[in-house]
Amino acid sequence: MPAPMLRYDQPHSEEWHEQASQGGESGQPAATRSPSTSPPFGSALTDIACMRGPLSRVRSAKDRKGAIMKLIHLLCNLISLTSSGLLLMLLPLFALAQAPQINSIAPRSGLTLGGTHVTISGFHFDSLASVTIGCSPLENVAVLGDTKIAGNVPAGLTGPADVTVATSSGNDTLSGGFTYVAGRPAARNALRFDGADDMVEVPDHPALSIMGDFTVEAWVRLPPSQDTATYTSPIVCKASNNFTTTGNYWLNIQNDDNHLVFAIGDGIGGYQVLVGSTNLGVDRWMHVAAVRSESSLSVYVNGLLENATPRNVAQRPNDAPLRIGGVPSMHGSLLFLEGVVDEVRVWNTARTVQELQDAMHRSVHSSERGLVGYWTLNGRRDEQTVPDSSATSNNGVLGTSSNVEGSDPTWVTSDAPIRSKRTPTRHLSATVSDE
């Protein structure tokens, strides 16, 4: 391992220069500096910084001897510094100060109006100074350890924008890392659940009783005060009376830390649970997804992988309804979500991170491959039915029946960052002449 090199970089306020020695025996230039603050760390570093030229410039034996003695003096001073521990204490400060490094941002696009919640992943974010998207600072910034930063994208102009992270040790830029898309959030509704008894119930359907690969995803917004009396808040669940013995899949939130939880069951007492690592926070829209593949279980928040584990449970079909906002506990009682939910989707494929990121901010078409359940939750205020916009057309109801009841969630205006799907149009023109 090479020996560390300590360099003193002078402040801009100091001017170092050489002047001809007045009365020097050899006529060699003597290193001096304009009178300002002296360099730190003692005279040894001052002498090192002021040295000019190799020893070959000294022409007389007397001067060579003097130069050698001066070099010995400098080395002794450095040894003294080292033995006193000062130099050894300073070296780690230089070695540990590392510039930030951006690896990715998710999602990679959002509306020009701003407000898209993003997570930046990389390294060395602990001494964060600023984050900018284009020329504007990221809003509501939260440093999630040394490797993640979260925040809301400011308004911007259509097109790609650079993402820059600056810390006390330097900065890094992801060129064109975020793309602004023209448009406004679709005028839409969502459902608010009261945490007491509200839920949506979707009848059983063979397409929803999945034994192979699948993906469940939704947008969720939690209230400022989360009830921690119950240990979980369900988003989507397919189980009847007891998840332990009848569960197929379950996506929910732990109330004590707002972490995402994904579980699958074999319907005869065996189940497997995977927990995410990010606090979903309150009063902000978060996209959550759970993926079961042939070999693993994975959970994602805002298009970023939170956690993954090898799969060790084989699912079995069941005839239980699919519920949004309500779930049977492991003890048989129902648990309920307090919060707002939008755009619930179930796929019979293991969606990739690229597919999740590309579709999370837009509505999807009923014909997209693998879509077997799609409840946009964009119904009318007087509507009791919760339409399924997938090809399955398996509509649900507010509460447990088509009648108005106390367990019905409430239709509310949604400001989730979702664009409506648009059909491209072409304008054709023709010119007819007599020639």
C-alpha positions in Angstrom: 0.0 0.0 0.0 1.6 3.3 -1.0 2.4 5.8 1.7 -0.3 8.6 2.0 0.6 12.0 0.6 -0.5 15.1 2.4 -0.9 18.2 0.3 -1.7 21.7 1.5 -3.9 23.7 -0.9 -3.6 27.4 -0.2 -6.7 29.5 0.2 -7.4 31.9 -2.6 -6.7 34.8 -0.3 -3.0 33.9 -0.1 -0.5 34.8 -2.8 2.6 32.7 -3.0 5.5 34.0 -5.0 9.3 34.1 -5.3 11.4 37.1 -4.8 15.2 37.6 -5.3 17.1 37.2 -2.1 18.5 40.4 -0.8 22.1 39.6 0.1 21.8 35.8 -0.4 25.2 34.2 -1.0 24.2 32.2 -4.0 21.8 34.7 -5.6 19.1 32.0 -5.8 15.5 33.1 -5.5 14.1 32.8 -2.0 10.5 31.6 -1.6 8.3 34.1 0.3 4.6 34.9 0.5 2.6 38.0 0.9 1.7 38.7 4.5 -1.6 37.1 5.2 -2.6 34.1 7.3 0.1 31.4 7.6 -0.6 27.8 6.5 -2.0 25.5 9.1 -0.3 22.4 10.6 2.9 24.2 11.6 6.2 25.4 10.1 7.0 22.1 8.5 4.2 22.4 6.1 5.0 26.1 5.6 8.5 25.2 4.5 7.3 22.4 2.2 4.8 24.7 0.5 7.5 27.4 0.1 10.2 25.2 -1.4 11.0 25.9 -5.1 13.2 23.9 -7.4 15.3 20.8 -7.1 18.6 20.6 -5.1 20.5 20.7 -8.4 19.9 24.5 -8.5 22.3 24.9 -5.5 25.7 25.5 -7.0 28.1 25.8 -4.0 29.1 23.0 -1.5 28.0 25.3 1.3 24.6 25.8 -0.3 24.2 22.0 -0.9 25.0 21.3 2.8 22.5 24.0 3.9 19.8 22.5 1.6 20.5 19.0 2.9 20.3 20.2 6.5 17.0 22.0 5.7 15.6 18.8 4.2 16.6 16.8 7.3 14.9 19.5 9.4 11.7 19.2 7.5 11.7 15.4 7.8 12.2 15.7 11.5 9.3 18.1 11.8 7.1 15.7 9.8 8.1 12.8 12.1 7.3 14.9 15.1 3.9 15.7 13.7 3.3 12.0 13.1 4.5 10.9 16.5 2.2 13.5 18.1 -0.8 11.9 16.3 -1.8 15.1 14.6 -1.0 13.9 11.1 -2.5 10.5 11.7 -5.7 12.3 12.9 -5.8 14.4 9.7 -5.3 11.7 7.1 -8.6 10.0 7.6 -10.4 13.2 7.0 -9.0 13.3 3.5 -9.4 9.6 2.9 -13.0 9.3 4.0 -14.4 12.4 2.2 -15.9 10.8 -1.0 -17.9 12.6 -3.6 -21.5 11.4 -4.2 -22.4 8.9 -6.9 -25.8 8.7 -8.5 -26.9 5.3 -9.8 -30.5 5.8 -10.7 -33.7 7.8 -10.2 -37.2 6.3 -10.0 -39.6 7.1 -11.5 -37.6 8.5 -14.4 -40.4 10.8 -15.7 -43.3 13.0 -14.5 -45.6 15.8 -15.3 -44.2 19.3 -16.0 -46.5 20.6 -13.2 -44.1 18.8 -10.7 -45.0 16.9 -7.6 -43.8 13.5 -8.7 -42.3 11.7 -5.7 -38.9 10.3 -6.7 -36.2 8.3 -5.1 -32.5 8.7 -6.0 -30.2 5.8 -5.4 -26.4 5.8 -5.2 -23.6 6.3 -2.6 -22.1 8.9 -0.2 -25.3 11.0 0.3 -24.8 11.4 4.1 -23.4 15.0 3.9 -26.1 16.3 1.5 -26.0 19.9 0.6 -28.5 20.1 -2.3 -30.4 18.2 -5.0 -31.5 19.8 -8.2 -33.7 18.7 -11.1 -32.7 20.8 -14.1 -32.1 24.2 -12.4 -34.6 23.9 -9.6 -34.2 22.2 -6.1 -35.9 19.0 -5.2 -38.7 19.7 -2.8 -39.4 18.0 0.6 -36.1 16.3 0.5 -35.5 13.3 2.8 -32.1 11.6 3.1 -32.8 7.9 3.6 -29.4 6.9 4.7 -26.1 7.0 2.8 -27.6 5.5 -0.4 -31.1 7.0 -1.0 -32.6 10.4 -1.3 -36.4 11.0 -1.7 -38.3 14.1 -2.6 -40.9 15.8 -4.9 -39.9 17.0 -8.3 -40.3 20.7 -8.9 -42.2 22.1 -12.0 -40.1 22.1 -15.2 -40.1 22.3 -18.9 -41.0 19.4 -21.3 -38.0 17.2 -22.0 -35.0 15.7 -20.2 -33.5 17.4 -17.2 -30.2 16.7 -15.4 -30.3 15.4 -11.8 -27.5 16.8 -9.6 -26.6 15.8 -6.0 -24.1 18.0 -4.1 -22.5 17.2 -0.8 -19.8 18.7 1.3 -17.3 16.4 -0.6 -18.3 17.1 -4.2 -21.2 16.6 -6.6 -22.4 14.2 -9.3 -24.8 14.7 -12.2 -27.0 12.1 -13.9 -27.4 13.7 -17.4 -31.0 13.7 -18.6 -31.9 11.5 -15.7 -35.5 12.8 -15.3 -37.9 13.6 -18.2 -40.7 16.1 -17.9 -43.9 15.1 -19.7 -46.4 17.6 -20.9 -49.9 17.3 -19.5 -51.9 17.4 -16.3 -53.0 14.7 -14.0 -56.2 13.0 -15.3 -59.4 14.4 -13.7 -60.2 11.4 -11.7 -61.5 10.0 -8.4 -60.1 7.6 -5.8 -61.5 5.9 -2.7 -61.0 7.0 0.9 -61.1 4.2 3.5 -62.0 5.1 7.2 -59.9 2.3 8.9 -63.0 1.1 10.8 -65.0 -1.0 8.4 -64.7 0.4 4.8 -63.6 -1.9 2.0 -64.3 -2.9 -1.6 -65.2 -6.5 -2.3 -64.6 -8.2 -5.7 -66.1 -11.6 -6.3 -63.9 -14.6 -6.8 -62.8 -15.3 -10.4 -60.4 -18.0 -11.7 -58.2 -15.2 -13.2 -57.6 -13.8 -9.7 -56.8 -17.1 -8.0 -53.2 -17.2 -9.2 -50.8 -20.1 -8.6 -48.0 -18.9 -10.9 -46.2 -15.6 -11.5 -48.2 -12.4 -10.6 -47.9 -8.7 -9.7 -50.2 -6.6 -7.5 -49.8 -2.8 -7.5 -51.6 0.4 -6.4 -51.2 4.0 -5.4 -51.7 4.7 -1.7 -51.9 7.9 0.4 -51.8 7.5 4.2 -53.4 10.0 6.6 -51.3 12.2 8.9 -52.2 10.2 12.0 -52.0 6.4 11.5 -53.8 4.2 13.9 -51.3 1.7 15.5 -53.9 -0.1 17.5 -54.0 -2.7 14.8 -50.8 -4.0 13.4 -51.6 -3.8 9.7 -53.4 -1.8 7.1 -54.5 -3.9 4.1 -54.3 -2.7 0.5 -55.2 -5.8 -1.5 -55.9 -9.3 -0.2 -57.4 -12.5 -1.6 -58.4 -14.6 1.4 -61.6 -15.6 3.2 -61.8 -16.0 7.0 -58.2 -16.6 8.0 -55.2 -15.7 5.9 -53.1 -18.5 7.5 -55.4 -21.2 6.2 -57.2 -19.6 3.2 -54.8 -16.9 2.0 -53.6 -16.6 -1.6 -51.9 -13.2 -1.6 -51.8 -10.1 0.6 -50.3 -6.6 0.2 -50.5 -4.4 3.2 -48.7 -1.8 5.4 -47.3 -2.3 8.9 -48.8 0.4 11.1 -45.9 0.8 13.5 -43.4 1.8 10.8 -45.4 2.2 7.6 -43.4 -0.4 5.8 -44.8 -2.4 2.9 -45.6 -6.1 3.5 -46.2 -8.8 0.9 -47.4 -12.3 1.8 -48.4 -15.4 -0.1 -50.1 -18.5 1.3 -50.5 -22.2 0.3 -54.1 -22.3 1.7 -53.3 -25.0 4.2 -51.4 -23.2 6.9 -48.1 -22.3 5.2 -47.3 -18.7 4.2 -44.3 -16.5 3.4 -43.9 -12.8 4.3 -41.6 -10.2 2.8 -41.2 -6.7 4.3 -40.0 -3.5 2.6 -37.4 -1.1 4.0 -38.9 2.4 3.4 -41.4 4.3 5.6 -44.1 5.3 3.2 -44.7 8.5 5.1 -48.0 10.3 5.3 -50.0 12.8 3.2 -48.2 11.9 0.0 -48.9 9.5 -2.9 -46.7 6.4 -3.0 -46.7 3.7 -5.6 -46.4 0.2 -4.1 -46.0 -3.1 -5.9 -45.4 -6.8 -5.1 -44.1 -9.4 -7.5 -44.1 -13.1 -7.3 -41.9 -14.9 -9.8 -41.0 -18.5 -10.3 -38.0 -18.2 -7.9 -38.5 -15.1 -5.7 -40.8 -12.6 -4.0 -40.1 -8.8 -4.4 -41.5 -5.6 -3.1 -41.2 -2.1 -4.8 -41.9 1.4 -3.7 -42.1 4.2 -6.3 -40.6 1.8 -8.9 -37.5 0.9 -6.8 -36.8 -2.5 -5.4 -37.1 -2.6 -1.6 -36.5 -6.2 -0.8 -36.4 -9.6 -2.4 -36.2 -13.2 -1.1 -36.2 -16.7 -2.6 -39.7 -18.1 -2.8 -40.4 -21.2 -0.7 -44.2 -21.5 -0.6 -46.4 -23.0 -3.4 -49.7 -21.2 -3.7 -53.1 -23.0 -4.0 -56.2 -21.6 -5.6 -59.1 -20.5 -3.3 -62.6 -19.2 -3.8 -62.2 -16.2 -1.6 -63.2 -12.7 -2.8 -60.5 -10.1 -3.5 -60.8 -7.2 -1.1 -59.4 -3.7 -1.3 -58.9 -2.0 2.0 -59.9 -4.9 4.1 -58.3 -8.3 5.1 -59.0 -11.2 7.4 -56.3 -11.4 10.0 -54.4 -14.5 11.1 -57.0 -14.7 13.9 -60.0 -14.5 11.7 -61.1 -10.9 12.4 -61.2 -8.3 9.7 -58.5 -5.5 9.6 -59.0 -2.3 7.6 -57.0 0.5 5.9 -57.2 4.1 6.8 -56.1 6.1 3.7 -56.8 6.8 0.1 -56.2 4.2 -2.7 -56.1 4.6 -6.5 -55.3 2.5 -9.6 -55.3 -1.1 -8.2 -53.9 -3.6 -10.8 -53.4 -7.4 -10.7 -51.3 -9.1 -13.4 -50.6 -12.8 -14.0 -47.1 -12.0 -15.0 -44.0 -11.0 -12.9 -43.6 -7.4 -14.0 -40.1 -6.2 -14.4 -38.8 -3.0 -12.7 -38.8 -1.4 -16.2 -42.4 -2.3 -16.8 -43.4 -1.0 -13.3 -41.7 2.3 -13.9 -43.0 2.8 -17.4 -46.7 2.3 -16.4 -47.0 3.6 -12.9 -47.7 7.2 -13.9 -50.2 6.4 -16.7 -53.5 4.5 -17.1 -53.1 1.2 -18.9 -55.2 -0.4 -21.6 -57.4 -3.4 -20.9 -55.6 -5.4 -23.6 -52.1 -5.1 -22.1 -50.5 -8.5 -21.7 -51.2 -10.2 -18.3 -53.7 -7.7 -16.9 -56.4 -9.7 -15.2 -57.7 -7.1 -12.7 -57.8 -3.3 -13.1 -59.9 -1.2 -10.7 -59.1 2.4 -11.5 -61.3 3.5 -8.6 -62.4 6.4 -10.9 -66.2 5.9 -10.5 -68.9 8.4 -10.1 -69.8 9.9 -6.7 -73.2 8.2 -6.8 -71.9 4.8 -8.0 -72.0 1.7 -5.9 -70.2 -0.5 -8.5 -66.4 -0.6 -8.7 -65.7 -1.4 -12.4 -63.0 -3.7 -13.5 -61.3 -2.2 -16.6 -59.4 -5.3 -17.5 -60.6 -7.9 -20.0 -61.8 -9.9 -17.1 -64.6 -7.4 -16.3 -64.9 -8.6 -12.8 -66.6 -5.7 -11.1 -66.6 -5.1 -7.4 -68.9 -3.2 -5.0 -68.4 -0.7 -2.3 -68.7 -2.5 1.0 -70.1 -6.0 0.7 -73.2 -5.4 -1.4 -74.8 -3.3 -4.1 -76.7 -1.4 -1.4 -75.5 1.7 0.3 -74.1 0.7 3.8 -71.8 1.9 6.5 -68.9 -0.1 5.2 -68.8 1.8 1.9 -65.6 3.8 1.3 -66.0 7.4 0.1 -65.4 8.7 -3.5 -62.9 11.6 -3.4 -61.1 13.7 -6.0 -57.7 12.2 -6.7 -54.5 14.1 -7.3 -52.4 11.0 -7.7 -49.7 11.6 -10.4 -51.4 9.5 -13.1 -51.9 10.5 -16.7 -54.9 9.3 -18.6 -54.2 7.2 -21.6 -54.6 9.1 -24.9 -55.3 7.9 -28.3 -52.8 9.5 -30.8 -54.4 11.5 -33.6 -53.1 12.3 -37.0 -54.0 15.3 -39.0 -54.0 14.7 -42.8 -54.3 17.3 -45.5 -54.4 17.1 -49.3 -54.1 19.6 -52.1 -55.8 19.1 -55.4 -54.8 21.1 -58.4 -55.9 21.3 -62.0 -52.4 20.8 -63.3 
